[in-house]
């Protein structure tokens, strides 16, 4: 069974007298364990698609199944519960709370899920170690480099063991070397079984995914399998930017 399945999905917005079709009759499925890059020009529908499959928005028509459950017509409270249990989000901006250390930032989704304090603490530390930040547990965002802050954000997205990870331009605020390190982490997480969908406008990011879906005018223009480039090899061969060396020293 597909983890994500959409059937004749459409999303329209009313802007004054104008109707804007962001998605048009879109049918697409994503299997568990897949790594998908979604590309397309501005206005192609890729961000709207991510909002819909991330249960942040509802389709105007059509159907959407997540993990075998039809979610397209669920209530706002039910969608919020699904987001917290089954979906992890990573954005271009890290959205960390500056007054909190890394562990406390990662604990936040579990607070909303009413997890016990000891459980939150242990799982947050485990998630941070998983993304390579075992020695930065008690650092605040201002004490971390951009790449480290994004790793905290990824740990936060992973801490509730979601069914999938949705990343919207996750390397947009990072230098090229740090971007390679981040994509190597995504590939590692995918090998461990995490389903990952990345929205990006950068071909250099999309090449690390096993599947490339291109959008145009709210429709799927192409959907191909590809051999992903090994990001860890490229990261090892590249030199980090001087500011990245300074920040992590």
N, C-alpha and C positions, 0 to 999 in steps of 0.2 A: 504493500500500500504506500502511496506517495505521502510524504510528510506535508507537502503543500499541493493543493489542487484547486485551480480556478476554472470556472466554466462560464463562458460568455460574459465576462466581467466588464462592466462599464462604470465610469465615474464622471459625472457632469457637475459643473459648477455654474451658478447663475451670477453673473457680474453685471448688475444693472439690467439692461435689456438684452445683453449678450449671453448666450449659453456656450460655455467652454467645455469641450469633451476631452478630458484628461486621459481616460482609458476608453478603448472602443472594442467591445466584443472580444475580450482577451481570454484565451484558454491556455493555461500553462501549468505544468506540474514540476515539482522538485522532489527528488528522492532523498530519503534519510542518508546522511553521510556525503551529500554532494557539496561541491564548492563552486558557486556560481558568481560570475561577475556580470552586472547589468550596466550597459552603457547606452548612451544616446545623447543627442543635443538637448539644450535647454528647451523645456516644453514638450519633450517626447513622451512623458508619462512615467519615467523611471522612478522619480521620487514619490509620485502618487501611488504607484504600485507598491513601493516599500511601505508606505503608510497604511495601505489596505492590508497587506499580508502581515504587518506588524500590529494589527488590531488598533491602530491609532485613528483610523478612518473607516467608514463603511462604504461599500459599493452602492451606486445608484440602482444597478440591476445586475443580475447574474448571481453566482454562488461561489462560496469560498470554503474549502475544508482545510483545517489544520489538525494534523495528527488524527485523522479520521472523524473529526467532529466538525459539523457545519457551523461556522461562526459568523457568517455574513449578516445574520439578523439578530444576534444576541444583544442583550441590554448593555448599557455602558458599564455597569458594575461587573457583569460577567466578562466583558472584554478586558477590563482592568485586571481581573483575577488571572485570565489567560496570559496577558502580557507579563505578569509577575512570575508565573509558574513556567511558561513555555518559551519565552522569547527574551533574548538578551540583546540590548542595543548598544552600539558604539557609534559615536558621532565625530565629526571633524573637530568640534570644540569638545574638550574633555569633560566639561560640566562637573568638575570636582568642587567640593566645598573647601575653601582655603583654610578655614579654621580647624578642620579635621585632619588627622593623620591618615595614612593610606589604609590602615586596618578599618578605621571608623568610616571612611568613605565606602569601602567595599561592603561593610555591614548594612548599609542603608536599605537595599532591597529586602533583606531579611527582617528588618524592623517592620516594614510594611506587611510582611508575611507573618508577623507575630511569632517569630522564632525566639527561643530562649536565649538569654544573653551569652551563656557559655557556648552554645551551639553556634551562634553568630560569630563569636570571636574565633573559634577553632576553624570554621569554614572559611572565614575571611583570610586568615593566615595561610591556609592551604591553597586558596585561590591565588594569592599573591606569590607564593612560592612556585606555583605552576607556571606563572608568566615571567619568572626570573627575577622577582623582587623580594626574595627572602631576606635580603640585607637592608631593605628600605621600608620595613613595616611601619615604623613610627615617624617617618618623614612626612611633612606636610607638602602640599603641591608646590609651594614656592621654593622648596628645597630639592625639587626633582626637575630633571630635564624634561623637554617636551615628550620624548619617547617614553620616558618612565611614567609620566602622567597618563599617556595613552594606555600603557600597560595596566595601570591602576584601573582605568576605565574598563578595560577588557576583563580584568579580574572581577570587577563589580558586575559586569554583564554575565559572567560565568557562574557566579557564586550560588545561584539557585538551580544549577544544573539544567539550563533551558534546553528545549528540543532543537533550537536553532539560534544562530547569532546573526543579527542584521547590522551591517556596518555601512554608514553613509559617509562617503569621502573620508575614510579613517586616516589617510596619510596626508590630507590637505594642508595641515599645519606643521608638517615635519620636513626636515631636510632629506636629501636623497638616500644617504646611508641609513639613517634611522628608519626611513620608509621600508628599505630592504629588510632590516631587522624585524620590523613589525609584520611584514608579509611572511617572513620565515616563521614567525610565531603563529600566524593564522594557518599556515600550511601544517605546522606541527599539531595544532589543535584539531584540524580537519583529519589528519592521520589517526588521531586518538578517537575519532568518531563524531566530532561536532559538525553539524551541518552549517555552512556559512554562505551568506549571500551578501555581496558587496556591491553597492552602487558607486560608480566612479566615472569620471570623464577622462581618465588617464589610461591610455593603452599600456603604459609601462606597469600599471597596477593590475590591469585585467589579465595580463599574460601569466600571472601566478595562479589563476583559477583553472579548474578542469573543464569548465563550461562557460561559454560566452554568449549572453543573450543581448541583442541590440534592439532598442526601441526606437520607433519613429511615429509621430502623430498618434500616440496612444495605442499603437499596435506593436506586436513583435515583428521586427523586420527580418531577423535571422536568429538562429539558435543552433550553436555548433559545439561539439566536443573538441577539446584541444589538449595537447600535451603541455602541462604547466611547466614553466621555468622554475628551477630550484632556487628559491630566494636565499636560502642559507649559504649556498655556494657563492652567489653574487655578493652577499653581505661580507663574507670572509675575504673576498678579493678586493673589495672597495675600501677606501680610506674614509674614516668618519670625518665630518666637517669639524674645523677647529673649535667652534662653539660647542659642539656635542662632546668633544673630548674634555673641554673645560668644565662643562656642566656635570659630567659623570665622574670627574676626578675625585 
